[in-house]
């Protein structure tokens, strides 16, 4: 079972203990979260995920003011906004506006 955990971890290093347990159950292994947690500790594995404080602005970055603070939006087409979506493809990323 350790080898299955290692192989899966190499493919999906973002799998935590709970998701790995679900993966092993789908593979036919009878395991619980505590067993998978112990295996992770023995193999010195850790899920990759963003750490804390990812949304805190840095002092060097310029802060732009919110321009719609004192505006009452009264009719259609008075205010516009845009959104950029990043789509991951096998060859890279595509930006969709």
N, C-alpha and C positions, 0 to 999 in steps of 0.2 A: 504494500500500500504506500510505503514511503516513496517508491519510485514513481507511482502514479501521481502523487502530490507534487513531486519535483518536476515531472514532465508538464503537468498542468500549470504549475507556477511559472515555468519558462515561457509558456504560451500566453498566460494571463497573469502577470505579476500584480495586477490590481485586485485579484480575488482575495478577500479576507477569509477568516476562518468559517464564517457562516455560509458564504457562497461556495467555498471549497467543499464544505460538508454536503451541500445540495448537489454539487457536481459528482461527488463520490457516491451518493445515494443513487443518482441516475446511472452510474456505472455498475451498480449492483453490490457495492460494499455496504455493510451494516456498521455505520459509525454514528457517533454523536459529536456535538460541538466540542465537548471537553477533550475527546480523543484527538480530534483534528487540531485543537489548540495545543495539546501536548506535542504532537508531531511538528507543528510549526516551530515551537520552542526548541525541540531537539535538532531540527534542521536549520535553525537560526533564520527562519523566513519571516518576512514582514510585508504586509500589503503596501503598495505604493498608492498614496493619495495626497491631495493638497494638505499642507500643514495649516496651523492656525494663523491668524492675522493676515490673510490673503487679500482682504478688502481695505486695508489701511493705506491711505495715501502717503507718499513720500514727500518730504519737505521740499525737495528739489523740483518737483513737478508743479507746473502752473495750474492754478485752479480757475476755471472759467465760471463766470456768474450765471445764475439761472435767469434767463431773459424774459420769462413769462410770469414772473412773480406778480406784478401789478397790472396785468392785462386781463380784461374780461373777454373771453372768447364769445362773440355774439352771433356769428354767422358761419356757414360752411366756407371752406377754403380760406379762413382767416389765419389759421395756424397750420403749419405742416410739420411732419417729422419723418425721419427715415430710420431704417433698421438694416443692418448688415448681418446676414446669416452665413456661417462658415460650414460648408458641406465637405466632409472628408471622403475622398475618392482613393482608389488604389494608387494613382499616380501623384497624389498631393491633395491640396485643398482648393475648393472653388468658392468664390464669394458671390452670394446671391443678394441683390438689393431689392 
